[in-house]
Structures are given as structure tokens and as C-alpha cells.
Amino acid sequence: MQRHFFATPNDLLPVLEQAEKKLSLAYSLTGLFESPHVTIIEAGAQLPSLNLPAEGSSANNPTYLITLSGHIIDVRQVPQSAGGIRYAVDQLTNPDSVTFAHGGLFSPDTLISGRVATVSDTPVAKSIQSAFSNAIGKLFTRINAFYVGPGASEMLGRGCRLTHAVQSPPEYDLRLTRGKPRNK
């Protein structure tokens, strides 16, 4: 299950707020780390990367593991071929979670896409995914396969790039279609 979107940081604040009204949530940065220590962020508005410039590709932007507040994050040891151990924070051993990559502004005229998704079908993962999908569906406009926040929609109307990656040809960017965007 996944929902792709384009959103400015200000577009995401009400989404995070609505999801957090339904469920008590916690956020942890995913990836491979030198330490098994996991930093838990108790509110989406406090994500350290939310207001930073986005990387040029949605794949290179921070992704957070979202769990219910108080859930203990399982950290996997990953032996490295060059020696040593790294510690993984991901969904593989945390099935009661979803991932959240917020994307954001790469430059004043380029917005990188974001995504909320889960590979898990546990009831907890489904409820977290549903809380985010419902908030995005209520607050954003659907344009083709994407949900577009109000600020992102304004950028699109000004002719800015809404893309997965700046190196991608502009013909793959999100574009307004004929007629009005569908609200969902």
C-alpha cells in the first residue's frame, strides 16, 4: 500500500496533525547506522529534515519509519563485507510500521515527490497507512496518480517542476491535464 504525493512542508503539517489526532505516532530515521541507538521523534512537525532543501531525487531523501508511540524499534545487525557491523532501521523486522518520505523543495521552482507506504499487512501498519492516506485524500487534490498539496498545486499552476528527480526529463514531470483536477 502506498500513496505518492507532492507537498511543501506547509502542506504536510495538517496531514501530520490529522494522522496524529487519530493515532499516537513516533518517527525514526531509516537506514544503516554505525550505532544501534534509535532516535525517536514524537511529532511529525519536528522531523529534522522537513524544512531542509530536498535532495534532487525522491530516492535520496530521508525516509522515516512510523510506528505507534511507545513501540520498541527492532534494529538489525548487518555485517559489512569490509568488516564491522552496521545497524539497520527498516520495515523488515518492524512489520507494525509504515515508511514516510516527505520529499520537498529542491529549489524555489522544483518540488520533489514524497510517499507514504507499507509492505506490511498487519492491522497496526494498515491503521497507520490509513490515517495518512485519509488525511492526504482529504487535504490534497488528486492529479493523475498523485495527490498534490495546496502549496504544491500553486507551484504547479505557476509552471514549476513537480518531479521524482531533477535529472529526469521534464516530460516525466507532473503536469496539469485538461479540465479541472479531481478532488478526492
MARPA-752540 format. One record per residue: residue number from 1; y, x, z of N, C-alpha, C, O, CB in turn. Coordinates in Angstrom, 1 decimal. Glycine has a CB too. Layout:
<atoms>
{NUM {Y X Z} {Y X Z} {Y X Z} {Y X Z} {Y X Z}} ...
</atoms>
This chain:
<atoms>
{1 {-1.2 0.9 0.0} {0.0 0.0 0.0} {1.2 0.9 0.0} {1.3 1.9 0.8} {0.0 -1.0 1.2}} {2 {2.2 0.6 -0.9} {3.4 1.3 -0.9} {4.5 0.5 -1.4} {4.3 -0.5 -2.2} {3.2 2.6 -1.7}} {3 {5.7 0.9 -1.1} {6.9 0.3 -1.6} {7.9 1.5 -2.0} {8.3 2.2 -1.1} {7.6 -0.7 -0.6}} {4 {8.3 1.5 -3.2} {9.2 2.5 -3.7} {10.6 1.9 -3.7} {10.8 0.7 -4.0} {8.9 3.0 -5.2}} {5 {11.6 2.8 -3.4} {13.0 2.2 -3.3} {14.0 3.3 -3.6} {13.7 4.5 -3.6} {13.2 1.7 -1.9}} {6 {15.2 2.9 -3.9} {16.4 3.8 -3.9} {17.3 3.3 -2.9} {17.7 2.1 -2.8} {17.0 3.7 -5.4}} {7 {17.8 4.2 -2.0} {18.6 3.8 -0.9} {19.5 4.9 -0.5} {19.1 6.1 -0.4} {17.8 3.3 0.2}} {8 {20.8 4.6 -0.2} {21.6 5.6 0.5} {21.3 5.5 2.0} {20.6 4.6 2.4} {23.2 5.2 0.3}} {9 {21.7 6.5 2.8} {21.4 6.5 4.2} {21.9 5.2 4.8} {21.2 4.6 5.7} {22.0 7.7 4.9}} {10 {23.1 4.7 4.4} {23.6 3.5 5.0} {22.8 2.3 4.6} {22.8 1.3 5.3} {25.1 3.3 4.5}} {11 {22.2 2.3 3.4} {21.3 1.2 3.0} {20.1 1.1 3.9} {19.5 0.0 4.2} {20.8 1.4 1.6}} {12 {19.6 2.3 4.4} {18.4 2.3 5.2} {18.5 2.0 6.7} {17.6 1.5 7.3} {17.8 3.7 5.1}} {13 {19.7 2.1 7.2} {19.9 1.8 8.6} {19.5 0.4 9.0} {18.8 0.2 10.0} {21.4 2.0 9.0}} {14 {19.9 -0.7 8.2} {19.5 -2.0 8.6} {18.0 -2.2 8.4} {17.4 -3.0 9.1} {20.2 -3.0 7.7}} {15 {17.4 -1.5 7.4} {15.9 -1.6 7.2} {15.2 -1.0 8.5} {14.3 -1.7 9.0} {15.5 -0.8 6.0}} {16 {15.6 0.1 8.9} {15.0 0.7 10.1} {15.2 -0.2 11.3} {14.3 -0.3 12.1} {15.7 2.1 10.3}} {17 {16.4 -0.7 11.4} {16.7 -1.6 12.6} {15.8 -2.8 12.6} {15.3 -3.2 13.6} {18.2 -2.0 12.5}} {18 {15.7 -3.5 11.4} {14.8 -4.7 11.3} {13.4 -4.3 11.7} {12.7 -5.1 12.4} {14.9 -5.3 9.9}} {19 {12.9 -3.2 11.1} {11.5 -2.9 11.4} {11.3 -2.6 12.8} {10.3 -2.9 13.4} {11.1 -1.6 10.5}} {20 {12.3 -1.9 13.4} {12.2 -1.5 14.9} {12.4 -2.7 15.8} {12.0 -2.7 17.0} {13.2 -0.5 15.2}} {21 {13.0 -3.8 15.3} {13.0 -5.0 16.1} {11.7 -5.7 16.2} {11.3 -6.4 17.2} {14.1 -6.0 15.5}} {22 {10.9 -5.5 15.1} {9.5 -6.1 15.1} {8.5 -5.3 15.9} {7.6 -5.9 16.6} {9.0 -6.3 13.7}} {23 {8.6 -4.0 15.8} {7.7 -3.1 16.4} {8.4 -1.9 17.1} {9.4 -1.5 16.6} {6.6 -2.6 15.4}} {24 {7.9 -1.5 18.2} {8.4 -0.3 18.8} {7.7 0.9 18.1} {6.5 1.1 18.2} {8.1 -0.2 20.4}} {25 {8.6 1.7 17.4} {8.1 2.8 16.5} {8.5 4.1 16.9} {9.5 4.3 17.6} {8.5 2.5 15.1}} {26 {7.8 5.1 16.4} {8.1 6.5 16.6} {7.9 7.3 15.3} {7.0 6.8 14.5} {7.2 7.2 17.7}} {27 {8.6 8.3 15.0} {8.6 9.1 13.8} {8.3 10.5 14.1} {8.8 11.1 15.0} {10.0 8.9 13.0}} {28 {7.4 11.1 13.2} {7.1 12.5 13.4} {7.1 13.2 12.0} {6.5 12.6 11.1} {5.7 12.7 14.1}} {29 {7.7 14.3 11.8} {7.7 15.0 10.5} {6.3 15.4 10.2} {5.5 15.9 11.0} {8.6 16.3 10.6}} {30 {5.9 15.1 8.9} {4.6 15.5 8.4} {4.6 16.9 7.8} {5.7 17.4 7.5} {4.0 14.5 7.4}} {31 {3.5 17.6 7.7} {3.4 18.9 7.1} {2.5 19.8 7.8} {1.7 19.4 8.7} {4.8 19.5 7.0}} {32 {2.5 21.1 7.4} {1.7 22.1 8.1} {2.7 23.0 8.9} {3.7 23.5 8.4} {1.0 23.0 7.0}} {33 {2.4 23.2 10.1} {3.3 23.9 11.1} {2.6 25.0 11.8} {1.4 25.1 11.8} {3.9 22.9 12.1}} {34 {3.4 26.0 12.3} {2.9 27.1 13.0} {2.5 26.7 14.4} {1.7 27.4 15.0} {3.9 28.2 13.0}} {35 {3.0 25.6 14.9} {2.7 25.2 16.3} {2.1 23.8 16.3} {2.4 23.0 15.4} {4.0 25.2 17.2}} {36 {1.2 23.5 17.2} {0.6 22.2 17.3} {1.6 21.2 18.0} {1.3 20.0 18.1} {-0.7 22.2 18.1}} {37 {2.7 21.7 18.5} {3.7 20.8 19.1} {4.3 19.8 18.1} {4.8 20.2 17.1} {4.8 21.6 19.8}} {38 {4.3 18.5 18.4} {4.8 17.5 17.6} {6.1 17.0 18.2} {6.2 16.6 19.4} {3.8 16.3 17.3}} {39 {7.2 16.9 17.4} {8.5 16.3 17.8} {8.4 14.9 17.5} {8.2 14.5 16.3} {9.7 17.1 17.2}} {40 {8.7 14.0 18.5} {8.7 12.6 18.3} {10.1 12.1 18.3} {10.9 12.5 19.2} {7.9 11.8 19.4}} {41 {10.5 11.3 17.3} {11.8 10.8 17.2} {11.7 9.3 17.4} {10.9 8.6 16.7} {12.5 11.1 15.8}} {42 {12.4 8.7 18.4} {12.2 7.4 18.8} {13.0 6.3 18.0} {12.8 5.1 18.2} {12.6 7.3 20.2}} {43 {13.8 6.7 17.1} {14.6 5.8 16.3} {14.8 6.3 14.9} {15.2 7.5 14.8} {15.9 5.4 17.0}} {44 {14.6 5.5 13.9} {14.8 6.0 12.5} {16.2 6.4 12.2} {16.4 7.3 11.4} {14.5 4.9 11.6}} {45 {17.2 5.8 12.9} {18.6 6.3 12.7} {18.8 7.7 13.1} {19.8 8.3 12.8} {19.6 5.3 13.4}} {46 {17.9 8.2 14.0} {18.0 9.6 14.5} {17.2 10.6 13.7} {17.2 11.8 14.1} {17.6 9.6 15.9}} {47 {16.7 10.2 12.6} {15.9 11.2 11.7} {16.9 12.3 11.3} {17.9 12.0 10.7} {15.3 10.5 10.5}} {48 {16.5 13.6 11.6} {17.5 14.7 11.4} {17.8 14.9 9.9} {18.9 15.4 9.6} {16.9 15.9 11.9}} {49 {17.0 14.4 9.0} {17.2 14.7 7.6} {17.9 13.5 6.9} {18.3 13.6 5.7} {15.9 15.0 6.9}} {50 {18.1 12.4 7.6} {18.5 11.1 6.9} {19.9 11.3 6.3} {20.1 10.8 5.2} {18.6 10.0 8.0}} {51 {20.8 12.0 6.9} {22.2 12.1 6.3} {22.4 13.5 5.6} {23.5 13.8 5.3} {23.2 11.9 7.4}} {52 {21.3 14.3 5.5} {21.4 15.5 4.8} {21.3 15.3 3.3} {20.7 14.3 2.9} {20.4 16.6 5.3}} {53 {21.8 16.2 2.4} {21.6 16.1 1.0} {20.1 16.1 0.7} {19.3 16.9 1.3} {22.3 17.2 0.2}} {54 {19.6 15.3 -0.2} {18.2 15.3 -0.6} {17.9 16.5 -1.5} {18.8 17.0 -2.2} {17.9 13.9 -1.3}} {55 {16.6 16.8 -1.5} {16.1 17.8 -2.4} {16.1 17.1 -3.8} {16.3 15.9 -3.9} {14.7 18.3 -2.1}} {56 {16.0 17.9 -4.9} {16.1 17.4 -6.2} {14.9 16.6 -6.7} {14.9 16.1 -7.8} {16.3 18.5 -7.2}} {57 {13.8 16.5 -5.9} {12.6 15.8 -6.3} {12.1 15.0 -5.0} {12.2 15.5 -3.9} {11.5 16.7 -6.8}} {58 {11.7 13.8 -5.3} {11.2 13.0 -4.2} {10.0 13.6 -3.5} {9.8 13.4 -2.3} {10.8 11.6 -4.7}} {59 {9.2 14.4 -4.2} {8.1 15.1 -3.6} {8.5 16.2 -2.7} {7.7 16.6 -1.8} {7.2 15.7 -4.7}} {60 {9.7 16.7 -2.7} {10.1 17.8 -1.9} {11.0 17.4 -0.7} {11.4 18.3 0.1} {10.9 18.8 -2.7}} {61 {11.2 16.1 -0.5} {12.0 15.6 0.6} {11.1 15.4 1.8} {9.9 15.2 1.7} {12.7 14.4 0.2}} {62 {11.7 15.5 3.0} {10.9 15.3 4.2} {10.2 13.9 4.2} {10.7 12.9 3.8} {11.8 15.4 5.5}} {63 {8.9 13.9 4.8} {8.2 12.7 5.0} {7.8 12.6 6.4} {7.5 13.6 7.1} {6.9 12.7 4.1}} {64 {8.0 11.4 7.0} {7.7 11.2 8.4} {6.5 10.3 8.5} {6.3 9.4 7.7} {8.9 10.6 9.1}} {65 {5.7 10.6 9.6} {4.6 9.7 10.0} {5.2 8.7 10.9} {5.8 9.1 12.0} {3.4 10.6 10.6}} {66 {5.0 7.4 10.6} {5.5 6.4 11.5} {4.3 5.8 12.2} {3.3 5.3 11.6} {6.3 5.3 10.7}} {67 {4.4 5.8 13.6} {3.3 5.2 14.4} {4.0 4.3 15.4} {5.2 4.2 15.5} {2.5 6.3 15.1}} {68 {3.2 3.5 16.1} {3.7 2.8 17.2} {4.2 3.7 18.3} {3.5 4.8 18.5} {2.6 1.8 17.8}} {69 {5.2 3.4 19.0} {5.8 4.2 20.1} {4.7 4.4 21.1} {4.0 3.5 21.5} {7.0 3.6 20.7}} {70 {4.6 5.6 21.6} {3.6 6.0 22.6} {2.2 6.4 22.1} {1.4 6.9 22.8} {3.3 4.8 23.5}} {71 {2.0 6.2 20.7} {0.8 6.7 20.1} {0.7 8.2 20.1} {1.7 8.8 19.7} {0.7 6.1 18.6}} {72 {-0.4 8.7 20.5} {-0.6 10.2 20.5} {-0.9 10.6 19.1} {-1.9 10.2 18.5} {-1.7 10.6 21.5}} {73 {-0.1 11.6 18.5} {-0.3 12.1 17.2} {-1.5 13.1 17.2} {-1.4 14.1 18.0} {1.0 12.7 16.6}} {74 {-2.5 12.9 16.4} {-3.6 13.8 16.3} {-3.1 14.9 15.3} {-2.7 14.7 14.2} {-4.9 13.1 15.8}} {75 {-3.2 16.2 15.8} {-2.8 17.3 15.0} {-4.1 18.1 14.6} {-4.9 18.5 15.5} {-1.8 18.3 15.8}} {76 {-4.3 18.3 13.3} {-5.5 19.0 12.8} {-5.2 20.5 12.7} {-4.1 20.9 12.3} {-5.9 18.4 11.5}} {77 {-6.2 21.3 13.0} {-6.1 22.7 12.8} {-6.6 23.0 11.3} {-7.6 22.4 10.9} {-7.0 23.6 13.8}} {78 {-5.8 23.8 10.6} {-6.1 24.1 9.2} {-6.2 25.6 9.1} {-5.1 26.3 9.0} {-5.1 23.5 8.3}} {79 {-7.4 26.2 9.0} {-7.5 27.6 8.9} {-6.9 28.1 7.5} {-7.1 27.4 6.5} {-9.0 28.1 8.9}} {80 {-6.2 29.2 7.5} {-5.5 29.6 6.3} {-6.3 30.8 5.7} {-6.9 31.6 6.4} {-4.1 30.2 6.6}} {81 {-6.4 30.8 4.4} {-7.2 31.8 3.7} {-6.7 33.2 3.9} {-7.4 34.2 3.9} {-7.2 31.5 2.1}} {82 {-5.4 33.4 4.2} {-4.8 34.7 4.5} {-5.0 35.0 6.0} {-4.5 36.0 6.5} {-3.3 34.7 4.1}} {83 {-5.6 34.1 6.7} {-5.8 34.3 8.2} {-4.9 33.5 9.0} {-3.8 33.0 8.5} {-5.6 35.8 8.5}} {84 {-5.2 33.2 10.2} {-4.4 32.4 11.0} {-4.7 30.9 10.9} {-5.5 30.5 10.1} {-2.9 32.6 10.8}} {85 {-4.0 30.1 11.7} {-4.2 28.7 11.7} {-2.8 28.0 11.5} {-1.8 28.5 12.1} {-4.9 28.2 13.0}} {86 {-2.8 27.0 10.8} {-1.6 26.1 10.7} {-2.1 24.7 11.3} {-3.3 24.5 11.4} {-1.0 25.9 9.3}} {87 {-1.1 23.9 11.7} {-1.4 22.6 12.3} {-0.8 21.5 11.4} {0.4 21.5 11.1} {-0.8 22.6 13.7}} {88 {-1.7 20.6 11.0} {-1.3 19.5 10.1} {-1.0 18.2 10.9} {-1.7 17.8 11.7} {-2.4 19.3 9.1}} {89 {0.1 17.6 10.5} {0.5 16.3 10.9} {0.5 15.4 9.7} {1.4 15.6 8.8} {1.9 16.3 11.7}} {90 {-0.5 14.5 9.6} {-0.6 13.7 8.4} {-1.4 12.4 8.7} {-1.8 12.2 9.9} {-1.2 14.5 7.2}} {91 {-1.7 11.6 7.7} {-2.4 10.4 7.9} {-3.9 10.6 8.0} {-4.7 9.7 8.5} {-2.2 9.4 6.8}} {92 {-4.4 11.8 7.6} {-5.9 12.0 7.6} {-6.6 11.7 8.9} {-7.6 11.0 9.0} {-6.2 13.4 7.2}} {93 {-6.0 12.1 10.0} {-6.6 11.8 11.4} {-5.7 10.9 12.2} {-5.9 10.8 13.4} {-6.8 13.1 12.1}} {94 {-4.7 10.3 11.5} {-3.8 9.3 12.2} {-3.8 8.0 11.4} {-2.8 7.7 10.7} {-2.4 9.9 12.3}} {95 {-5.0 7.3 11.4} {-5.0 6.1 10.5} {-4.1 5.0 10.9} {-3.8 4.1 10.0} {-6.4 5.6 10.5}} {96 {-3.6 4.9 12.1} {-2.7 3.8 12.5} {-1.3 4.3 12.3} {-0.5 4.3 13.2} {-2.9 3.5 14.1}} {97 {-1.0 4.6 11.0} {0.3 5.1 10.7} {0.7 4.7 9.2} {-0.2 4.3 8.4} {0.4 6.6 10.9}} {98 {1.9 4.9 8.9} {2.4 4.9 7.5} {3.3 6.1 7.3} {3.7 6.8 8.3} {3.3 3.6 7.2}} {99 {3.6 6.5 6.1} {4.5 7.6 5.8} {5.8 7.0 5.2} {5.8 6.0 4.5} {3.8 8.6 4.8}} {100 {6.8 7.7 5.5} {8.2 7.3 5.1} {8.9 8.5 4.6} {9.2 9.5 5.4} {8.9 6.6 6.3}} {101 {9.3 8.5 3.3} {10.1 9.5 2.7} {11.4 8.8 2.3} {11.3 7.9 1.4} {9.4 10.2 1.5}} {102 {12.5 9.1 2.9} {13.7 8.3 2.6} {14.5 8.7 1.4} {15.4 7.9 1.0} {14.6 8.4 3.8}} {103 {14.2 9.8 0.7} {14.9 10.2 -0.5} {16.4 10.3 -0.1} {16.7 10.7 1.1} {14.8 9.2 -1.6}} {104 {17.3 10.1 -1.0} {18.7 10.1 -0.6} {19.6 10.7 -1.7} {19.2 10.9 -2.8} {18.9 10.8 0.7}} {105 {20.8 11.1 -1.3} {21.8 11.6 -2.2} {21.5 13.1 -2.4} {21.6 13.9 -1.5} {23.2 11.4 -1.6}} {106 {21.3 13.4 -3.7} {21.2 14.8 -4.1} {22.5 15.3 -4.4} {22.9 16.5 -4.0} {20.2 15.0 -5.4}} {107 {23.3 14.5 -5.0} {24.8 14.8 -5.3} {25.5 13.5 -5.3} {24.8 12.4 -5.2} {24.9 15.6 -6.7}} {108 {26.8 13.5 -5.4} {27.5 12.2 -5.3} {27.1 11.2 -6.4} {27.3 10.0 -6.3} {29.0 12.4 -5.4}} {109 {26.6 11.7 -7.5} {26.2 10.8 -8.6} {24.7 10.8 -8.9} {24.3 10.3 -10.0} {27.0 11.2 -9.8}} {110 {23.9 11.3 -8.0} {22.4 11.3 -8.2} {21.7 10.9 -6.9} {21.9 11.6 -5.8} {21.9 12.7 -8.7}} {111 {20.9 9.9 -7.0} {20.1 9.4 -5.9} {18.6 9.6 -6.1} {18.1 9.2 -7.2} {20.5 7.9 -5.6}} {112 {17.9 10.2 -5.2} {16.5 10.4 -5.3} {15.8 9.3 -4.6} {16.2 8.8 -3.5} {16.1 11.8 -4.7}} {113 {14.7 8.9 -5.2} {13.9 7.7 -4.7} {13.2 8.0 -3.4} {13.0 9.2 -3.0} {12.9 7.3 -5.7}} {114 {12.9 7.0 -2.7} {12.1 7.1 -1.4} {10.9 6.2 -1.5} {10.7 5.5 -2.5} {13.0 6.7 -0.2}} {115 {10.1 6.2 -0.4} {8.8 5.5 -0.4} {8.3 5.3 1.0} {8.4 6.2 1.8} {7.7 6.2 -1.3}} {116 {7.8 4.1 1.3} {7.1 3.8 2.5} {5.7 3.4 2.1} {5.5 2.5 1.2} {7.8 2.7 3.4}} {117 {4.7 4.1 2.7} {3.3 3.9 2.2} {2.3 4.1 3.2} {2.6 4.8 4.2} {3.0 4.7 0.9}} {118 {1.1 3.6 3.0} {-0.1 4.0 3.9} {-1.3 4.0 3.0} {-1.5 3.2 2.1} {-0.2 3.0 5.0}} {119 {-2.2 4.9 3.4} {-3.5 4.9 2.8} {-4.6 4.3 3.7} {-5.7 4.2 3.3} {-4.0 6.4 2.5}} {120 {-4.1 3.8 4.8} {-5.0 3.2 5.8} {-5.0 1.7 5.7} {-4.0 1.1 5.4} {-4.6 3.6 7.2}} {121 {-6.1 1.1 6.1} {-6.1 -0.4 6.2} {-6.4 -0.9 7.6} {-6.9 -2.0 7.7} {-7.2 -0.9 5.2}} {122 {-6.0 -0.1 8.6} {-6.2 -0.6 9.9} {-5.1 -1.7 10.2} {-4.1 -1.7 9.6} {-6.0 0.6 11.0}} {123 {-5.4 -2.6 11.1} {-4.4 -3.6 11.4} {-3.0 -3.0 11.9} {-2.0 -3.6 11.5} {-4.9 -4.5 12.6}} {124 {-3.0 -1.9 12.6} {-1.7 -1.3 13.0} {-1.0 -0.8 11.8} {0.2 -1.0 11.7} {-2.0 -0.2 14.0}} {125 {-1.7 0.0 10.9} {-1.0 0.5 9.7} {-0.5 -0.6 8.9} {0.7 -0.6 8.4} {-2.0 1.4 8.9}} {126 {-1.2 -1.7 8.7} {-0.8 -2.8 7.9} {0.4 -3.5 8.6} {1.3 -3.9 7.8} {-1.9 -3.9 7.8}} {127 {0.5 -3.6 9.9} {1.6 -4.2 10.5} {2.9 -3.4 10.4} {4.0 -3.9 10.2} {1.3 -4.5 12.0}} {128 {2.8 -2.0 10.5} {3.9 -1.2 10.3} {4.4 -1.3 8.8} {5.6 -1.4 8.6} {3.6 0.3 10.7}} {129 {3.5 -1.2 7.9} {3.8 -1.3 6.5} {4.5 -2.6 6.2} {5.5 -2.6 5.5} {2.6 -1.1 5.6}} {130 {4.0 -3.6 6.7} {4.5 -5.0 6.5} {6.0 -5.1 7.1} {6.8 -5.7 6.5} {3.6 -6.0 7.2}} {131 {6.2 -4.5 8.3} {7.5 -4.6 8.9} {8.6 -3.9 7.9} {9.7 -4.4 7.7} {7.6 -3.9 10.2}} {132 {8.2 -2.8 7.4} {9.1 -2.1 6.5} {9.2 -2.8 5.1} {10.3 -3.0 4.6} {8.7 -0.6 6.2}} {133 {8.1 -3.2 4.6} {8.1 -3.9 3.3} {8.9 -5.2 3.3} {9.7 -5.5 2.4} {6.7 -4.2 2.8}} {134 {8.8 -5.9 4.4} {9.5 -7.2 4.6} {11.0 -6.9 4.7} {11.8 -7.6 4.1} {9.0 -7.9 5.8}} {135 {11.4 -5.9 5.5} {12.8 -5.6 5.6} {13.4 -5.1 4.3} {14.5 -5.5 3.9} {13.0 -4.5 6.7}} {136 {12.7 -4.3 3.6} {13.2 -3.8 2.3} {13.3 -5.0 1.3} {14.3 -5.1 0.6} {12.3 -2.7 1.7}} {137 {12.3 -5.8 1.3} {12.3 -7.0 0.4} {13.4 -8.0 0.7} {14.0 -8.6 -0.2} {11.0 -7.8 0.5}} {138 {13.8 -8.1 2.0} {14.9 -9.0 2.3} {16.3 -8.4 2.0} {17.2 -9.1 1.6} {14.8 -9.3 3.8}} {139 {16.4 -7.1 2.3} {17.8 -6.5 2.2} {18.1 -5.8 0.9} {19.3 -5.6 0.6} {17.9 -5.5 3.3}} {140 {17.1 -5.5 0.1} {17.3 -4.8 -1.2} {17.1 -5.8 -2.4} {16.5 -6.9 -2.2} {16.3 -3.6 -1.3}} {141 {17.5 -5.4 -3.5} {17.3 -6.1 -4.8} {16.2 -5.5 -5.5} {16.1 -4.2 -5.6} {18.6 -6.2 -5.6}} {142 {15.3 -6.2 -6.1} {14.3 -5.7 -6.9} {14.8 -5.5 -8.3} {15.3 -6.4 -9.0} {13.0 -6.6 -6.9}} {143 {14.6 -4.3 -8.8} {14.9 -4.0 -10.2} {13.7 -3.2 -10.8} {13.4 -2.1 -10.4} {16.3 -3.1 -10.4}} {144 {13.1 -3.9 -11.7} {11.8 -3.4 -12.3} {10.8 -3.2 -11.1} {10.6 -4.2 -10.4} {12.0 -2.1 -13.1}} {145 {10.2 -2.0 -11.0} {9.2 -1.8 -9.9} {9.8 -1.3 -8.6} {9.1 -1.0 -7.7} {8.2 -0.8 -10.4}} {146 {11.2 -1.2 -8.6} {11.8 -0.6 -7.4} {12.7 -1.6 -6.6} {13.1 -2.6 -7.2} {12.7 0.6 -7.9}} {147 {12.8 -1.3 -5.3} {13.8 -2.0 -4.5} {15.0 -1.2 -4.3} {14.9 0.0 -4.0} {13.1 -2.4 -3.1}} {148 {16.2 -1.7 -4.5} {17.4 -1.0 -4.6} {18.4 -1.5 -3.5} {18.7 -2.7 -3.5} {18.0 -1.1 -6.0}} {149 {18.8 -0.6 -2.6} {19.7 -1.0 -1.6} {21.1 -1.3 -2.1} {21.4 -0.9 -3.3} {19.8 0.1 -0.5}} {150 {21.9 -1.9 -1.3} {23.3 -2.3 -1.8} {24.1 -1.1 -2.3} {24.7 -1.1 -3.3} {24.0 -3.0 -0.7}} {151 {24.1 0.0 -1.5} {24.9 1.2 -2.0} {24.3 1.8 -3.2} {25.0 2.3 -4.1} {24.9 2.2 -0.8}} {152 {22.9 1.8 -3.3} {22.3 2.4 -4.5} {22.5 1.5 -5.7} {22.7 2.0 -6.8} {20.7 2.5 -4.2}} {153 {22.6 0.2 -5.5} {22.9 -0.7 -6.6} {24.3 -0.5 -7.1} {24.6 -0.5 -8.3} {22.8 -2.2 -6.1}} {154 {25.2 -0.2 -6.2} {26.6 0.1 -6.6} {26.6 1.4 -7.4} {27.4 1.4 -8.4} {27.6 0.2 -5.3}} {155 {25.9 2.3 -7.0} {25.8 3.6 -7.7} {25.2 3.4 -9.1} {25.8 3.9 -10.1} {24.9 4.6 -6.9}} {156 {24.2 2.6 -9.2} {23.6 2.3 -10.5} {24.6 1.6 -11.4} {24.7 1.9 -12.6} {22.3 1.4 -10.3}} {157 {25.3 0.7 -10.8} {26.4 0.0 -11.6} {27.5 0.9 -12.1} {28.1 0.6 -13.2} {27.0 -1.1 -10.8}} {158 {27.7 2.0 -11.4} {28.7 3.0 -11.8} {28.2 4.0 -12.8} {28.9 4.8 -13.4} {29.3 3.7 -10.6}} {159 {26.9 3.9 -13.1} {26.3 4.8 -14.1} {25.7 6.0 -13.5} {25.4 7.0 -14.2} {27.3 5.2 -15.1}} {160 {25.5 6.1 -12.2} {24.9 7.2 -11.5} {23.4 7.3 -11.8} {22.8 6.3 -12.2} {25.1 7.2 -10.0}} {161 {22.8 8.4 -11.6} {21.4 8.6 -11.8} {20.6 8.1 -10.6} {20.9 8.6 -9.5} {21.0 10.1 -12.1}} {162 {19.6 7.3 -10.8} {18.7 6.9 -9.8} {17.3 7.4 -10.3} {16.8 6.8 -11.3} {18.7 5.4 -9.4}} {163 {16.8 8.5 -9.7} {15.6 9.2 -10.3} {14.7 9.7 -9.3} {15.0 9.7 -8.1} {16.1 10.3 -11.1}} {164 {13.5 10.0 -9.7} {12.5 10.7 -8.8} {12.8 12.1 -8.7} {12.5 12.8 -7.7} {11.0 10.4 -9.4}} {165 {13.3 12.7 -9.8} {13.6 14.2 -9.8} {14.7 14.5 -10.8} {14.7 14.0 -11.9} {12.3 14.9 -10.2}} {166 {15.6 15.4 -10.4} {16.7 15.7 -11.2} {16.3 16.4 -12.5} {17.0 16.3 -13.5} {17.7 16.6 -10.4}} {167 {15.2 17.1 -12.5} {14.7 17.8 -13.6} {14.0 16.9 -14.6} {13.7 17.3 -15.8} {13.8 18.9 -13.2}} {168 {13.7 15.7 -14.2} {13.1 14.7 -15.1} {14.1 14.2 -16.1} {15.3 14.1 -15.8} {12.6 13.5 -14.3}} {169 {13.7 14.0 -17.4} {14.7 13.5 -18.4} {15.3 12.2 -18.0} {14.6 11.3 -17.4} {13.9 13.3 -19.7}} {170 {16.6 12.0 -18.3} {17.3 10.8 -17.9} {16.7 9.4 -18.4} {16.9 8.4 -17.8} {18.7 10.8 -18.3}} {171 {15.9 9.5 -19.4} {15.3 8.3 -19.9} {14.2 7.7 -18.9} {13.8 6.6 -19.1} {14.6 8.5 -21.3}} {172 {13.8 8.5 -17.9} {12.9 8.0 -16.9} {13.6 7.5 -15.7} {13.0 7.0 -14.7} {12.0 9.1 -16.5}} {173 {15.0 7.6 -15.6} {15.7 7.1 -14.5} {15.7 5.6 -14.5} {15.4 4.9 -15.5} {17.2 7.5 -14.6}} {174 {15.9 5.0 -13.3} {16.0 3.6 -13.2} {17.3 3.1 -13.9} {18.4 3.7 -13.8} {16.1 3.1 -11.7}} {175 {17.2 2.1 -14.7} {18.3 1.5 -15.5} {18.4 0.0 -15.2} {17.3 -0.6 -15.0} {18.1 1.9 -17.0}} {176 {19.6 -0.5 -15.4} {19.7 -2.0 -15.3} {19.1 -2.6 -16.6} {19.3 -2.0 -17.7} {21.2 -2.3 -15.1}} {177 {18.4 -3.6 -16.4} {17.9 -4.3 -17.6} {18.8 -5.5 -17.9} {19.7 -5.8 -17.2} {16.4 -4.9 -17.3}} {178 {18.6 -6.1 -19.0} {19.4 -7.2 -19.4} {19.2 -8.4 -18.4} {18.1 -8.5 -17.8} {19.0 -7.7 -20.8}} {179 {20.2 -9.1 -18.2} {20.2 -10.2 -17.3} {20.4 -9.7 -15.9} {20.8 -8.5 -15.7} {18.8 -10.9 -17.3}} {180 {20.3 -10.5 -14.9} {20.5 -10.2 -13.5} {19.3 -9.6 -12.9} {18.2 -10.0 -13.2} {21.0 -11.4 -12.7}} {181 {19.5 -8.7 -12.0} {18.3 -8.2 -11.2} {17.8 -9.3 -10.3} {18.5 -10.2 -9.9} {18.8 -7.0 -10.2}} {182 {16.5 -9.2 -10.1} {15.8 -10.3 -9.3} {15.9 -9.9 -7.8} {15.7 -8.8 -7.4} {14.3 -10.4 -9.7}} {183 {16.3 -10.9 -7.0} {16.3 -10.7 -5.6} {14.9 -11.1 -5.1} {14.2 -12.0 -5.6} {17.4 -11.6 -4.9}} {184 {14.4 -10.4 -4.1} {13.1 -10.7 -3.6} {13.1 -10.6 -2.1} {12.1 -10.8 -1.4} {12.0 -9.8 -4.1}} 
</atoms>
